[in-house]
Structures are given as C-alpha cells and as structure tokens.
Amino acid sequence: MRKKRVRDVDVRGARVLVRVDFNVPMDGRRITDDTRIRAALPTIRSLQQRGAKVILITHLGRPDGKVVETLRVAPIAAHLQELLGTPVTTASDCVGPDAERRVAALPPGGVLLLENVRFYPEEEDSDPEFARRLASLADVYVNDAFGTAHRAHASTEGVAHYLPAVAGFLMEREIDIMGRALSNPEHPFVAIIGGKKVSDKIGVLNNLLEKADRLLIGGAMANTFLKAQGREIGTSYYEAGAVQTASDLMAQASAANKPLLLPADGVAATALDAAAEYSIVPVDSIPPDRMVVDIGPETSRAYSAAIEDAKTVIWNGPMGVFEITPFAEGTRKIAEALARVQGTTIVGGGDLVAALEQAGLAGQVTHVSTGGGASLEFLEGKELPGVAALNDA
C-alpha cells in the first residue's frame, strides 16, 4: 500500500490543510490525555520548517452537526501552542469568511487550527460541496488522522478529490508498520485479542487466524469462548448470540492446527467494583454468583510463554477490566511480556493506549496505534477510505 507522503511534495509557501485527530479526552477545558496531539507533532513541525502555511482541521466529540460550545477547539489550540513553542491561531469556523481571512493572514511556518469540523452535518454526510469548500482553503491536503481513516467523511476522504493528497508521518507509520505485519510478518507471529465482544472482532479474529501462528484470547470475550466449550461462567458477561461463532472459530483453529489459547484461570469478583470480594479460580470452578473480570496468574504465565519467542506480535483489547486496579494485573503482565519481545510489537488503539500508559510501558513497544475503530478495520484487512483516497506513490 504505497501512498505519496508529505515528504514527497514541495510545500514551501503552500497552504497545507492537515486533517489531524485531536479528538482527545477532556475534563471540562482540561485535556486529560494528549497522546493524539503529540503523535501529530512531527508532521506539523516538518511543514513549519519547510515554510508551509499549516491549516489544521479536526473533530472533537459528537456534536451531531450542531455548534456545541463545550466542544470548541480553543483549549486544544492553547495546548498545541505550548507543545510547539510557536503561536497557534484559531478560526471561529472551519469554512467561510473568518476561516478564509485567518488562512490569508498565515505567514510561512504559521499554524492555524480551524473550528470543530463536526459542527457541520455535511462533514459526516461527506457532502461534496462541503468538501470542496474545505479544499478551497488550501493547495495541498495531508491526512495524518489514522484514527478517522475508516470514515468516508468530507475532511477525511472528500477533500482528497479536490487537492493533491498525501500521508502525514503518523499516517505513514501506521499503514507501513501494521501493513507489513499483516502482509509479510516475521514468524512466530502471535496475535492477542481481548476486549468485550466477539461480534466486534469477528473480522479481526478470522483474518488473524489465517495469518498468525498462535491466537491468545482474553477479556470478556473469552467468556463467550468458555461458554462455547460448555463451561459454567457464573454471572460473567458473554454474548449469547456469538457462542456459535466462537465455537466455529475454535473448530477452524483446530482444523488448521493453530493453537488458540483460552484462559485456564481468572479473577472472579462479586461486582465490578474495587471494593468487591474477588478470588482467583480455575475456569472449571467459577462460582455461580461471581463474574470473571481478568485473566488469572496461570493464564498470564502461559500467555507470556506463548509470546516470548515471537518475532511479530499484534495485541488488540485488554485482558480484563484494567480500569479497576484489582482487575488490571492480567493486562499489565501481558504488557510486560510484550516489552520483553525481541521483535515487532504492535498495540491496537483504544483502551490499550491508556493501559500501556498506566503500566509505564508505552515506550517499550514498536508501535502504539492511535486508531481504535480504524485499527480494527485495518486488522480485518479492510481498505480504509481515508487511506484509499490518498495519491498513490
């Protein structure tokens, strides 16, 4: 998947519209995790240094096509200005007279953050006229928002039909590293899939079952597999409608002689609460009044052993309810095992980014994806509209 990159185009003096993913968690006006903002800094700084007029556009939250005062981007602009150490101006809109005036006033190397693009319903409708209005602000389009690349929206896909369209450094890294791991992985290749629902990850499981040498299952979705084996799982969450799917996946793995590992033990709690009673039990002995909220130590050891000789590891989804401290151990142990791997280690976006940060291990894996849904669809082998729309190299 060779796409033209931002380094391949001459941007000196050009107006460059950069789609970034600054949809960051906020507590009021305070940014609680700036990972996505920091991930875009290399592209922004490179454009500044090369004399481009940098016009950034992002969405924030879910305003549903209406102006929502609490979802304005001003706090993000202020934080970005601190990170860059250079001024970041804002516009009161993402199209129209104020946006046009602000763009016209930008000096080479200047940075402007346009207002929340999802204040317009035309964004998510991928309205061609709205995409044309966005494109009219610039000479070149750079997509550096992998986290939204699975959406065919005006600012992620539509604009690319009106301007030369290239990948930013973050986008390039995402599609290169994950693409290489899926198309030409070094073996042994181990896939670790966690999270809540089998139904959310059927495509990923099917695709990785074909490519990986071992598949490790954790999180609440493991309960559905245990149920498919006929085990009693107490009050644990499982998907009744996906039990047959889990059974079919296990049969496919067996027929292909691929190890599909399930938990041997788990942390069984009376409630999803840090103060709840809990104990470690074998999966054959889950009490009828308790729910499994994490993998147990025996499973952590077995999964770590299955990972240690890997040359490629892809991990998507936590092993338990890591947000609650007593139930975070399984996810932490797998993160520690991943950090010891002498090979390419890729962690899918979403909850796992927070889990790695919490464990202090984010810097010890090869690549932490900034995309949640985009990572999932990429791992399924789907073509992402925001990537497909970029110019081929």
C-alpha positions as CSV (number, residue, x, y, z in Angstrom):
1,M,0.0,0.0,0.0
2,R,2.4,2.7,-1.3
3,K,0.9,6.2,-0.9
4,K,2.5,9.5,-1.6
5,R,3.9,11.0,1.6
6,V,4.2,14.6,2.9
7,R,8.0,14.4,2.4
8,D,7.4,13.8,-1.4
9,V,5.8,17.2,-2.1
10,D,7.2,20.7,-2.2
11,V,5.2,22.8,0.4
12,R,7.3,26.0,0.6
13,G,4.8,28.9,0.7
14,A,1.9,26.5,0.1
15,R,-1.3,26.4,2.1
16,V,-1.4,22.9,3.5
17,L,-4.7,21.5,5.0
18,V,-3.8,18.8,7.5
19,R,-6.5,16.5,8.9
20,V,-5.4,15.6,12.4
21,D,-7.2,13.5,15.0
22,F,-7.3,15.8,18.1
23,N,-10.4,14.1,19.4
24,V,-8.8,13.9,22.9
25,P,-10.4,13.2,26.2
26,M,-11.3,16.3,28.1
27,D,-12.4,17.2,31.7
28,G,-14.1,20.5,31.1
29,R,-11.5,22.6,29.3
30,R,-8.6,20.4,30.5
31,I,-7.1,17.8,28.2
32,T,-6.6,14.6,30.2
33,D,-4.6,12.7,27.6
34,D,-2.7,14.4,24.8
35,T,-1.3,11.3,23.1
36,R,-3.0,12.1,19.8
37,I,-1.8,15.7,19.7
38,R,1.8,14.6,20.4
39,A,1.5,12.0,17.6
40,A,0.9,14.7,15.0
41,L,3.8,17.0,16.1
42,P,6.4,15.5,13.6
43,T,4.1,16.3,10.6
44,I,3.3,19.8,11.9
45,R,6.9,20.7,12.7
46,S,8.2,19.3,9.4
47,L,5.7,21.5,7.5
48,Q,6.6,24.5,9.6
49,Q,10.3,24.0,8.9
50,R,9.7,23.7,5.2
51,G,7.9,27.0,5.0
52,A,4.3,25.8,4.7
53,K,1.2,27.6,5.9
54,V,-0.2,24.9,8.2
55,I,-4.0,24.7,8.5
56,L,-5.2,22.0,10.9
57,I,-8.7,20.5,11.0
58,T,-10.1,18.1,13.5
59,H,-13.3,16.9,15.1
60,L,-13.9,16.9,18.8
61,G,-16.6,14.8,20.5
62,R,-20.0,14.2,18.9
63,P,-21.8,17.5,18.3
64,D,-24.1,15.8,15.8
65,G,-23.8,18.6,13.2
66,K,-24.6,21.4,15.7
67,V,-22.4,24.1,17.4
68,V,-21.8,22.9,20.9
69,E,-19.9,25.4,23.0
70,T,-18.1,22.9,25.2
71,L,-16.7,21.2,22.1
72,R,-14.9,24.2,20.6
73,V,-11.2,23.6,19.9
74,A,-9.7,26.6,21.7
75,P,-8.3,24.5,24.6
76,I,-6.6,22.2,22.1
77,A,-5.1,25.2,20.2
78,A,-3.7,26.5,23.5
79,H,-2.2,23.1,24.4
80,L,-0.7,22.6,20.9
81,Q,0.9,26.1,21.2
82,E,2.6,25.0,24.4
83,L,3.9,21.8,22.7
84,L,5.1,23.5,19.6
85,G,6.5,26.6,21.3
86,T,5.2,28.7,18.4
87,P,1.8,30.6,18.1
88,V,-1.3,28.7,17.1
89,T,-4.2,30.8,15.9
90,T,-7.8,29.7,15.7
91,A,-10.8,30.5,13.5
92,S,-14.4,30.8,14.6
93,D,-15.4,28.4,11.8
94,C,-13.9,25.7,9.6
95,V,-15.2,27.3,6.3
96,G,-16.5,30.7,5.4
97,P,-15.2,34.3,5.7
98,D,-13.4,34.0,9.1
99,A,-11.6,30.9,8.1
100,E,-10.6,32.5,4.8
101,R,-9.3,35.6,6.5
102,R,-7.3,33.6,9.0
103,V,-5.8,31.5,6.3
104,A,-4.9,34.6,4.2
105,A,-3.1,36.1,7.2
106,L,-1.0,33.0,7.9
107,P,2.8,33.5,7.4
108,P,5.0,30.7,6.1
109,G,5.6,28.4,9.1
110,G,2.4,29.7,10.8
111,V,-0.2,27.3,12.3
112,L,-4.0,27.8,12.3
113,L,-6.5,25.4,13.9
114,L,-9.9,25.6,12.3
115,E,-13.1,25.1,14.4
116,N,-14.6,21.6,15.0
117,V,-15.5,20.2,11.6
118,R,-18.3,18.2,13.0
119,F,-20.3,21.3,13.8
120,Y,-21.5,20.8,10.2
121,P,-23.7,17.8,9.4
122,E,-22.2,17.9,5.9
123,E,-18.9,16.5,7.4
124,E,-20.2,13.1,8.3
125,D,-22.5,13.1,5.3
126,S,-19.4,13.5,3.2
127,D,-21.1,16.3,1.2
128,P,-19.1,17.0,-1.9
129,E,-19.8,20.8,-1.8
130,F,-18.7,21.0,1.8
131,A,-15.5,19.0,0.9
132,R,-14.9,21.5,-1.9
133,R,-15.3,24.5,0.5
134,L,-12.7,22.9,2.8
135,A,-10.4,22.2,-0.1
136,S,-10.7,25.8,-1.3
137,L,-8.7,26.9,1.8
138,A,-5.5,25.1,0.7
139,D,-3.2,24.0,-2.1
140,V,-2.2,20.6,-0.7
141,Y,-4.0,18.1,1.6
142,V,-2.3,15.9,4.2
143,N,-4.1,13.2,6.1
144,D,-2.4,12.5,9.4
145,A,-5.5,11.3,11.2
146,F,-5.3,7.5,11.1
147,G,-7.9,7.3,13.9
148,T,-10.6,8.6,11.5
149,A,-9.3,6.9,8.3
150,H,-12.1,4.3,8.4
151,R,-14.6,7.1,8.0
152,A,-15.5,8.4,4.5
153,H,-16.2,11.9,5.7
154,A,-15.7,15.2,3.9
155,S,-12.5,16.1,5.8
156,T,-11.0,12.5,5.7
157,E,-11.8,11.4,2.2
158,G,-13.8,14.0,0.3
159,V,-11.1,16.7,0.3
160,A,-8.7,14.3,-1.4
161,H,-10.8,14.5,-4.6
162,Y,-10.0,18.2,-4.9
163,L,-6.4,18.6,-3.9
164,P,-3.1,16.7,-4.2
165,A,-3.5,14.3,-1.2
166,V,-0.6,12.7,0.8
167,A,0.0,10.9,4.0
168,G,1.5,12.6,7.1
169,F,4.2,10.9,9.1
170,L,1.8,9.4,11.6
171,M,-0.4,8.0,8.8
172,E,2.6,6.7,7.0
173,R,3.9,4.9,10.1
174,E,0.5,3.4,10.9
175,I,-0.1,1.9,7.5
176,D,3.6,0.9,6.9
177,I,4.1,-0.9,10.3
178,M,0.7,-2.6,10.5
179,G,0.6,-3.3,6.8
180,R,4.0,-5.0,6.9
181,A,3.0,-7.0,10.0
182,L,-0.1,-8.3,8.2
183,S,1.3,-8.9,4.7
184,N,4.8,-10.1,5.5
185,P,5.2,-10.8,9.2
186,E,8.3,-12.4,10.7
187,H,7.4,-15.7,12.4
188,P,6.5,-16.8,15.0
189,F,3.6,-14.3,14.7
190,V,1.4,-14.1,17.8
191,A,-2.0,-12.3,17.9
192,I,-3.5,-11.4,21.3
193,I,-7.2,-10.4,21.1
194,G,-9.1,-9.1,24.2
195,G,-12.0,-6.7,24.9
196,K,-15.6,-7.3,25.5
197,K,-17.4,-8.6,22.4
198,V,-16.6,-11.4,19.9
199,S,-19.1,-9.8,17.5
200,D,-17.0,-6.6,17.3
201,K,-13.9,-8.5,16.3
202,I,-15.1,-11.4,14.1
203,G,-13.4,-10.0,11.1
204,V,-10.1,-9.4,13.0
205,L,-10.3,-13.0,14.5
206,N,-10.9,-14.5,11.1
207,N,-8.1,-12.5,9.4
208,L,-5.5,-13.1,12.1
209,L,-6.5,-16.8,12.4
210,E,-5.3,-17.2,8.9
211,K,-2.0,-15.3,9.3
212,A,-0.9,-15.8,12.9
213,D,0.9,-18.9,14.4
214,R,-0.9,-18.5,17.7
215,L,-4.0,-16.7,18.8
216,L,-4.5,-15.7,22.5
217,I,-7.9,-14.8,23.7
218,G,-8.6,-12.6,26.8
219,G,-11.1,-10.1,28.2
220,A,-14.8,-10.6,28.5
221,M,-14.9,-12.1,25.0
222,A,-13.0,-15.2,26.4
223,N,-16.2,-15.9,28.4
224,T,-18.1,-16.4,25.2
225,F,-15.5,-19.0,24.1
226,L,-15.6,-20.7,27.5
227,K,-19.4,-20.8,27.2
228,A,-19.0,-22.4,23.7
229,Q,-16.9,-25.1,25.4
230,G,-19.9,-25.8,27.7
231,R,-18.3,-24.3,30.8
232,E,-20.3,-22.6,33.6
233,I,-19.2,-19.0,33.9
234,G,-21.3,-17.7,36.8
235,T,-22.6,-14.1,36.2
236,S,-19.8,-13.3,33.8
237,Y,-20.7,-11.2,30.7
238,Y,-20.9,-13.2,27.5
239,E,-22.6,-12.8,24.1
240,A,-25.3,-15.5,23.7
241,G,-25.6,-14.6,20.0
242,A,-21.8,-15.2,19.4
243,V,-21.4,-18.6,21.1
244,Q,-21.7,-20.4,17.8
245,T,-19.2,-18.0,16.2
246,A,-16.7,-18.8,19.0
247,S,-17.3,-22.5,18.5
248,D,-16.7,-22.2,14.8
249,L,-13.5,-20.2,15.3
250,M,-12.2,-22.9,17.7
251,A,-13.0,-25.5,15.1
252,Q,-11.2,-23.6,12.3
253,A,-8.2,-23.2,14.5
254,S,-8.2,-26.9,15.3
255,A,-8.6,-27.8,11.6
256,A,-5.7,-25.5,10.7
257,N,-3.6,-26.9,13.6
258,K,-3.3,-23.4,15.0
259,P,-3.1,-23.0,18.8
260,L,-6.0,-20.9,20.1
261,L,-5.3,-20.3,23.8
262,L,-8.1,-19.6,26.3
263,P,-7.8,-18.7,29.9
264,A,-7.1,-21.5,32.4
265,D,-7.9,-19.4,35.4
266,G,-9.4,-16.0,36.1
267,V,-10.2,-13.3,38.7
268,A,-13.8,-13.9,39.8
269,A,-15.5,-11.0,41.6
270,T,-18.9,-10.3,43.2
271,A,-19.1,-7.0,41.3
272,L,-17.3,-4.5,39.0
273,D,-16.0,-2.6,42.0
274,A,-12.6,-2.1,43.5
275,A,-14.1,-2.9,46.9
276,A,-15.8,-6.1,45.7
277,E,-14.8,-9.5,47.0
278,Y,-12.7,-11.5,44.5
279,S,-10.6,-14.6,44.2
280,I,-8.5,-16.5,41.7
281,V,-10.3,-19.6,40.4
282,P,-9.8,-22.2,37.6
283,V,-12.2,-21.7,34.7
284,D,-13.8,-25.1,35.7
285,S,-14.7,-23.7,39.1
286,I,-16.2,-20.2,38.6
287,P,-18.7,-19.6,41.5
288,P,-22.3,-19.1,40.3
289,D,-22.6,-15.7,42.0
290,R,-19.3,-14.3,40.6
291,M,-18.1,-12.8,37.3
292,V,-14.7,-13.2,35.6
293,V,-13.1,-9.8,35.4
294,D,-9.5,-10.6,34.5
295,I,-7.2,-13.5,33.5
296,G,-5.5,-15.3,36.4
297,P,-1.8,-15.7,37.1
298,E,-1.6,-19.2,35.5
299,T,-3.1,-17.8,32.3
300,S,-0.7,-14.8,32.4
301,R,2.3,-17.1,32.7
302,A,1.0,-19.3,29.8
303,Y,0.3,-16.3,27.6
304,S,3.7,-14.7,28.4
305,A,5.4,-18.0,27.5
306,A,3.5,-18.1,24.2
307,I,4.7,-14.6,23.4
308,E,8.4,-14.7,24.5
309,D,9.8,-16.2,21.3
310,A,7.6,-14.2,18.9
311,K,9.1,-12.1,16.1
312,T,5.8,-10.3,15.5
313,V,3.0,-9.6,18.0
314,I,-0.2,-7.7,17.4
315,W,-2.3,-7.0,20.6
316,N,-5.8,-5.6,20.4
317,G,-8.0,-5.3,23.5
318,P,-7.3,-5.6,27.3
319,M,-7.3,-8.9,29.2
320,G,-9.7,-7.6,31.9
321,V,-11.4,-4.6,33.5
322,F,-8.0,-2.8,33.8
323,E,-9.6,0.5,34.8
324,I,-10.3,-1.0,38.2
325,T,-7.0,-1.5,39.9
326,P,-7.5,-5.0,41.4
327,F,-8.5,-6.3,37.9
328,A,-5.6,-4.7,36.0
329,E,-2.9,-7.3,36.7
330,G,-3.5,-9.6,33.7
331,T,-3.3,-6.7,31.2
332,R,-0.2,-5.4,33.0
333,K,1.5,-8.9,32.8
334,I,0.8,-9.2,29.1
335,A,2.2,-5.6,28.6
336,E,5.4,-6.6,30.5
337,A,5.7,-9.8,28.3
338,L,5.3,-7.7,25.2
339,A,8.0,-5.3,26.3
340,R,10.5,-8.2,26.5
341,V,9.8,-9.4,22.9
342,Q,12.8,-9.1,20.6
343,G,10.7,-8.3,17.5
344,T,8.0,-6.1,16.1
345,T,5.3,-5.4,18.7
346,I,2.1,-3.6,17.7
347,V,-0.6,-2.5,20.1
348,G,-4.0,-1.6,18.7
349,G,-5.6,1.7,19.8
350,G,-8.4,2.5,22.1
351,D,-8.3,1.2,25.7
352,L,-4.9,-0.3,25.4
353,V,-3.2,3.0,24.9
354,A,-4.4,4.0,28.4
355,A,-3.5,0.6,29.8
356,L,0.1,0.8,28.5
357,E,0.5,4.4,29.8
358,Q,-0.8,3.2,33.2
359,A,1.8,0.4,33.2
360,G,4.5,2.8,32.1
361,L,5.3,0.7,29.1
362,A,4.1,2.7,26.1
363,G,7.7,3.5,25.1
364,Q,8.7,-0.2,25.1
365,V,6.7,-1.4,22.2
366,T,7.4,-0.9,18.5
367,H,4.2,0.8,17.7
368,V,1.1,2.0,19.6
369,S,-1.7,2.7,17.1
370,T,-3.7,5.9,17.6
371,G,-6.7,4.4,15.9
372,G,-9.5,2.5,17.7
373,G,-12.0,1.6,15.0
374,A,-9.5,2.3,12.2
375,S,-7.0,-0.2,13.8
376,L,-9.7,-2.8,14.0
377,E,-10.8,-2.4,10.4
378,F,-7.2,-2.4,9.2
379,L,-6.5,-5.6,11.1
380,E,-9.6,-7.1,9.4
381,G,-7.9,-6.5,6.1
382,K,-10.4,-3.8,5.0
383,E,-9.4,-0.9,2.8
384,L,-9.8,2.4,4.8
385,P,-11.5,5.2,2.8
386,G,-9.1,7.9,4.2
387,V,-6.1,5.9,3.1
388,A,-7.5,4.7,-0.3
389,A,-8.3,8.4,-1.2
390,L,-4.6,9.4,-1.0
391,N,-2.5,9.7,-4.1
392,D,-0.5,6.6,-5.0
393,A,3.2,6.8,-4.9
